[in-house]
Amino acid sequence: QSALTQPRSVSGSPGLSVSISCTGTSSDVGAYNYVSWYQQHPGKAPKLIIFDVNKRPSGVPDRFSGSKSGNAASLTISGLQAEDEADYYCCSYAGDYTLIFGGGTKVTIL
Amino acid sequence: QLQLQESGPGLVKPSETLSLTCTVSGGSISSRGDYWGWIRQPPGKGLEWIGTMYYKGNPYYNPSLKSRMTLSLDWSKNQFSLRLTSVTAADTAVYYCAWGGSGTYGGRLFDYWGQGTLVPVSS
């Protein structure tokens, strides 16, 4: 089980959009529509922001959206705000109730 | 509101066993269809899924850790636990417990997390 591949960092200006890619294989991301995304601020526990590729838990702003194509998933943050500066992790179901995380992406607001 | 709290030793020596407990409040670990999990994060690094436990006691382990770990539930105390044997410095991490969803959404996400506990492995 190798970690899903994410860019180490992305950046964007307030009000604009950024997208984070998450690349896996045909055994995880490509096999199931069970990709989730987590936001983590420094020193805090991760927070679920997207599940099942594109569903948002209650209370998560609709500025956060997810998608998937083939073996790659993406998280898009629209209308960037200062509080969006954080680390973001993707996670995919990989069968037999196993999960695999991505390496994480640091989002910087310019 | 579901709340989770990790507890365990502040330090573990190499080759010894790491034992952590997660105490759940605001809900029951015996709730039908619920999943309970462990995730860790080495200092300055990314998240790693450790394992997940179904409310009935079925464990699901990260293949890379399976030979060294055991997950368990204690319905009477509303707690679930992790044991990791033969630890090395590579096991130094913040360990999180989390609620892994329920029913149709169970086992493939983590929605409520504990605050995490740092477990250094050092002599």
Interface residues (C-beta under 8 A of the other chain):
Chain A: Q1 A3 Y32 Y34 S36 Y38 Q40 A45 P46 K47 L48 F51 D52 P57 Y89 C91 Y93 D96 Y97 T98 L99 I100 F101 G102 G103 G104
Chain B: I39 G46 L47 E48 W49 T52 Y54 Y60 N62 P63 S64 Y96 Y105 G107 R108 L109 F110 D111 W113 G114 Q115 G116
